[in-house]
Amino acid sequence: MRISIADAKSQLTELVRLAKQGEEIVLTENGSPSVRLEPVGKSLSPEEKSKLIDEIQEQVRRKNLPAGPDAARSQDFLYDEFGLPK
């Protein structure tokens, strides 16, 4: 649903309710989209965060990507033998 900001002022409560139900609410300014109302995502519990991280790490392991440069030696790409930037 697209609605002008001026019209939305009197209908804000209803627009928020619709957005929470999944309706796309776009506020327009001079006929152009300006703002989208959407519900704030729920916070993940520490257990859910840990599970999500584990799933992402497993997906990366399955891709079997080649190892990148050693982080301990990353300064070699940035600095010369005297410690000055290359």
N, C-alpha and C positions, 0 to 999 in steps of 0.2 A: 504494500500500500504506500502510495506517495501522498504526502500532505504538506501544505505550506506551514512554515513555522508559525505564522500568524494564526492559522486555523488550529494548529496543534496546541496552542496555549490553553484553549478552553476544553480540550479533550485529552489532556496529558494522562490522567488516571486510566482512561480507557485504552490509550495507546500503549502504555506500559503493560497493562494486562494482556493485550494482544501480543506484544513482543515476547512476554514470558511464555505464551502458548506456542511460540514458534513462528508467528507471523512476521514477515519482513516489513519493518516500518522505516521509511526513508523520509526525512524532513527536507523540504526544498526551500530554496531562497531564490527569488526571482525566476522560478521555474526550473532551476538547476539543483540536482541532488547536493545536499550539504552535510547532512548528519544521518547516521543509521542508528536506530535504537535496537539493542540486542541485550539479552540477559547476560549477566556476568556468570562465567563458568564456575562451577563449584570447585572448592579447593580439594586437592588430593590428600589423603591421609599419608603419613610416613610409610605405611606398608604398601599403599598403592603406588607411591613414588618409587619405592625400591623395586617393586614388581615391574613397573614400566621401564626403569633403567635396565634391569636384567633382560627384559624382552628386546630392547634396542641393542644391547651388547651381543645377545645371541644372534640377532639378524646380521650384525656386522661380522661376527665370526663365520657365519654361513657363507658370506660373500667371499671369504678367503682372499682378502685384499693383501697385496704385497706390503711389506713393512716399509715405512718411510724412513727418512734420515733420523739418526739418533739425536734426540733432543739435547743430550749432554754435549754434543759437538756442534750444535746449531750456530754457535758464535763463529765457527770457522767460515760460514757463508757470509757473515756480516762484517768481520774484522780481519785485518791483516795480521802478520806475525808480531807486529809492534802494538797491537791492541787498538789500532786506529780504524775508523770506518773505511770500508772499501769504496 
